[in-house]
Amino acid sequence: MRNFAIVLLGLMCPFSLWAGCAPEKMVKVVFRDGTPGVDAESVAAKPKTLYRYQGRYARLEEPEDPVRKTRRLLIANEPDLWNIDLVSKTGQHHVDKEKPSQFRSPVFGTPGATEFLKGFEFGCELEFMKAKSVTPETATIEGKTLDTYRVSEGDQTIYLAVDTQLQKPVIAALEHGDKQVNVVKYVAYDTVSNPNLELFKAPTEVTVKEEKP
């Protein structure tokens, strides 16, 4: 992913008001990189699908890359993690050594990200803002009435716009000072009451190698 990543690590984000994201219902998020300057036809800008459930389960489905001839599938069933290529039908299995092992999925989880950014996770975006006691403002964007939130730490500002009626994320952005450096656009955002836990198992047709100690 360009400039933001799903992090398959047991990251604990120490916030006084925010102890991390563990959705009680499974969340299915379809999102894409909408950062200015990203080619809309590129692989980086194509939608990706993320499933999250509790603090243990996650599944990230990426689009096929015609240049690299790969299609990544990342699965977390903590402490087990799989990194799979659906084109070659091969993958690698890892075991999360962190204790407690818990999946984290920061929206702006670039390498070296601050704890502030690590705490803003897919599946709990609005909860993060509410935990920070942010009061929303109302805006109309692309014909939709949205509640908008901003929270800052140092020169970093996280912006979130949610559908006023549905209370679902529409746009998230990261700003450094007065410069917008990352934009995530949400294509779909749904919760599932009865999750299928088979989503969080490695496909049987894939040859998986164990990570070397």
C-alpha positions, 0 to 999 in steps of 0.5 A, spaced: 500 500 500 502 506 498 504 511 504 499 507 509 499 500 511 495 494 515 500 492 520 500 485 522 503 486 529 501 485 536 502 493 537 499 495 543 497 503 543 498 506 550 493 511 550 490 514 557 483 514 553 484 509 548 486 502 549 486 499 542 481 497 537 477 490 538 470 490 534 465 486 538 461 485 531 465 483 525 467 490 521 468 489 513 471 495 510 472 497 503 477 502 502 482 505 497 488 510 497 485 517 495 491 521 496 492 527 491 497 525 486 496 517 486 494 515 479 487 513 480 488 507 475 494 504 479 494 498 483 495 503 489 488 506 488 484 500 487 480 498 493 482 493 498 477 489 503 479 488 510 475 484 515 476 485 523 473 482 529 475 482 536 482 483 537 484 477 534 481 476 527 483 480 521 483 479 513 486 483 508 484 482 501 488 486 496 487 487 488 492 483 483 498 487 481 499 485 474 506 488 473 508 484 479 503 478 478 501 477 485 495 478 489 496 479 496 492 476 502 494 477 509 490 473 515 491 474 522 488 469 527 492 471 533 497 469 534 497 466 527 499 470 521 499 468 514 502 472 508 499 469 502 500 470 494 493 468 491 497 468 484 502 463 486 498 459 491 504 460 496 505 463 503 508 464 509 506 462 516 508 466 522 507 466 530 506 473 533 511 472 539 508 479 542 504 478 549 498 479 549 498 477 542 493 482 539 492 485 531 492 492 530 490 495 524 492 503 523 489 507 518 496 511 517 501 505 520 507 507 516 513 505 518 516 509 524 509 512 525 507 515 532 503 512 537 498 517 536 497 515 529 497 507 531 491 508 535 487 511 529 485 504 527 480 501 521 474 498 524 474 504 530 475 510 527 469 514 530 470 511 537 477 514 537 475 520 535 469 520 541 474 517 546 478 524 544 472 528 546 472 531 539 466 535 538 464 534 530 462 540 525 457 539 519 460 539 512 457 538 505 462 534 501 460 531 494 453 532 496 453 528 502 452 531 509 457 529 513 460 530 521 467 532 521 472 531 526 479 533 527 484 531 532 492 533 533 498 531 536 504 536 535 504 537 527 500 531 526 492 532 525 487 526 523 481 528 520 475 524 519 468 525 515 462 520 517 456 520 514 451 524 518 445 519 518 449 512 517 455 514 522 460 511 517 466 513 515 467 516 508 474 520 508 480 520 513 486 524 512 492 525 515 495 532 515 502 534 517 502 542 519 498 545 513 499 539 508 495 533 507 499 527 506 495 521 506 487 520 504 483 514 505 476 514 502 471 509 504 468 505 499 463 501 503 463 500 511 459 494 514 458 490 520 456 483 520 453 480 526 454 473 525 461 472 522 464 466 518 470 464 522 473 461 516 475 467 513 480 467 518 484 461 516 489 460 510 486 457 504 487 449 503 489 450 496 495 454 498 502 451 500 504 455 506 511 455 509 513 456 516 517 462 518 524 460 520 526 461 528 
